[in-house]
Amino acid sequence: MDRPTRTLVINGLWLEDAALARDDAFAQALSRGMERLATFLYARALDASAVADRKLRSAVQVSARHQPV
């Protein structure tokens, strides 16, 4: 958490099972989980640029759009 900018920074994401990256239900669950974490931390933004998988990065970034300012 970068407190000065109120940005939750995801430094990386590694899956034990690579098949999860192709699972839509997993991507949605990950998005909801990150949204809940960001809300808990009062994050204004979320930086998932370090998430290598494009689909999962997109899912996490979408959750950030719903954060309160």
Phi and psi restraints in degrees (value plus and minus 20) as a CYANA .aco file:
   2 ASP   PHI    -109.1   -69.1
   2 ASP   PSI      78.1   118.1
   3 ARG   PHI     -82.7   -42.7
   3 ARG   PSI     -63.1   -23.1
   4 PRO   PHI     -78.3   -38.3
   4 PRO   PSI     -56.2   -16.2
   5 THR   PHI    -121.4   -81.4
   5 THR   PSI     -21.1    18.9
   6 ARG   PHI      32.9    72.9
   6 ARG   PSI      26.0    66.0
   7 THR   PHI    -133.3   -93.3
   7 THR   PSI     104.9   144.9
   8 LEU   PHI    -101.6   -61.6
   8 LEU   PSI      98.3   138.3
   9 VAL   PHI    -125.9   -85.9
   9 VAL   PSI     100.2   140.2
  10 ILE   PHI    -111.8   -71.8
  10 ILE   PSI      89.7   129.7
  11 ASN   PHI     -98.8   -58.8
  11 ASN   PSI     -32.6     7.4
  12 GLY   PHI     149.4   189.4
  12 GLY   PSI     143.1   183.1
  13 LEU   PHI    -166.2  -126.2
  13 LEU   PSI     100.9   140.9
  14 TRP   PHI    -144.0  -104.0
  14 TRP   PSI     107.3   147.3
  15 LEU   PHI    -120.2   -80.2
  15 LEU   PSI     117.8   157.8
  16 GLU   PHI     -91.0   -51.0
  16 GLU   PSI     -51.3   -11.3
  17 ASP   PHI    -140.7  -100.7
  17 ASP   PSI      89.5   129.5
  18 ALA   PHI     -80.9   -40.9
  18 ALA   PSI     -43.3    -3.3
  19 ALA   PHI     -83.4   -43.4
  19 ALA   PSI     -45.0    -5.0
  20 LEU   PHI     -80.7   -40.7
  20 LEU   PSI     -49.8    -9.8
  21 ALA   PHI     -84.7   -44.7
  21 ALA   PSI     -42.2    -2.2
  22 ARG   PHI    -117.6   -77.6
  22 ARG   PSI     -19.3    20.7
  23 ASP   PHI    -112.7   -72.7
  23 ASP   PSI      94.0   134.0
  24 ASP   PHI     -80.7   -40.7
  24 ASP   PSI     -59.1   -19.1
  25 ALA   PHI     -83.6   -43.6
  25 ALA   PSI     -59.3   -19.3
  26 PHE   PHI     -84.7   -44.7
  26 PHE   PSI     -63.6   -23.6
  27 ALA   PHI     -80.8   -40.8
  27 ALA   PSI     -61.4   -21.4
  28 GLN   PHI     -86.8   -46.8
  28 GLN   PSI     -61.6   -21.6
  29 ALA   PHI     -85.0   -45.0
  29 ALA   PSI     -60.7   -20.7
  30 LEU   PHI     -82.3   -42.3
  30 LEU   PSI     -62.8   -22.8
  31 SER   PHI     -80.6   -40.6
  31 SER   PSI     -66.4   -26.4
  32 ARG   PHI     -83.7   -43.7
  32 ARG   PSI     -60.2   -20.2
  33 GLY   PHI     -84.2   -44.2
  33 GLY   PSI     -63.1   -23.1
  34 MET   PHI     -86.5   -46.5
  34 MET   PSI     -56.4   -16.4
  35 GLU   PHI     -83.3   -43.3
  35 GLU   PSI     -62.6   -22.6
  36 ARG   PHI     -85.2   -45.2
  36 ARG   PSI     -61.8   -21.8
  37 LEU   PHI     -83.5   -43.5
  37 LEU   PSI     -65.8   -25.8
  38 ALA   PHI     -82.0   -42.0
  38 ALA   PSI     -59.7   -19.7
  39 THR   PHI     -84.3   -44.3
  39 THR   PSI     -64.0   -24.0
  40 PHE   PHI     -78.9   -38.9
  40 PHE   PSI     -58.2   -18.2
  41 LEU   PHI    -107.5   -67.5
  41 LEU   PSI     -19.7    20.3
  42 TYR   PHI      38.2    78.2
  42 TYR   PSI      17.6    57.6
  43 ALA   PHI     -92.6   -52.6
  43 ALA   PSI     120.9   160.9
  44 ARG   PHI    -112.2   -72.2
  44 ARG   PSI     -44.2    -4.2
  45 ALA   PHI    -167.9  -127.9
  45 ALA   PSI     146.5   186.5
  46 LEU   PHI    -156.3  -116.3
  46 LEU   PSI     109.1   149.1
  47 ASP   PHI    -131.1   -91.1
  47 ASP   PSI      87.9   127.9
  48 ALA   PHI    -131.8   -91.8
  48 ALA   PSI       3.8    43.8
  49 SER   PHI     -82.4   -42.4
  49 SER   PSI     -40.7    -0.7
  50 ALA   PHI    -105.0   -65.0
  50 ALA   PSI     -26.8    13.2
  51 VAL   PHI     -96.5   -56.5
  51 VAL   PSI      95.3   135.3
  52 ALA   PHI     -88.7   -48.7
  52 ALA   PSI     -60.4   -20.4
  53 ASP   PHI     -93.7   -53.7
  53 ASP   PSI     101.3   141.3
  54 ARG   PHI     -81.3   -41.3
  54 ARG   PSI     -61.0   -21.0
  55 LYS   PHI     -83.9   -43.9
  55 LYS   PSI     -65.6   -25.6
  56 LEU   PHI     -89.7   -49.7
  56 LEU   PSI     -58.4   -18.4
  57 ARG   PHI     -80.3   -40.3
  57 ARG   PSI     -63.0   -23.0
  58 SER   PHI     -83.7   -43.7
  58 SER   PSI     -62.2   -22.2
  59 ALA   PHI     -81.6   -41.6
  59 ALA   PSI     -63.1   -23.1
  60 VAL   PHI     -88.1   -48.1
  60 VAL   PSI     -62.6   -22.6
  61 GLN   PHI     -83.6   -43.6
  61 GLN   PSI     -56.0   -16.0
  62 VAL   PHI     -81.0   -41.0
  62 VAL   PSI     -58.8   -18.8
  63 SER   PHI     -83.2   -43.2
  63 SER   PSI     -49.6    -9.6
  64 ALA   PHI     -89.5   -49.5
  64 ALA   PSI     -43.8    -3.8
  65 ARG   PHI     -88.9   -48.9
  65 ARG   PSI     -35.2     4.8
  66 HIS   PHI    -118.2   -78.2
  66 HIS   PSI     -13.0    27.0
  67 GLN   PHI     -97.7   -57.7
  67 GLN   PSI     120.9   160.9
  68 PRO   PHI     -89.4   -49.4
  68 PRO   PSI     129.1   169.1
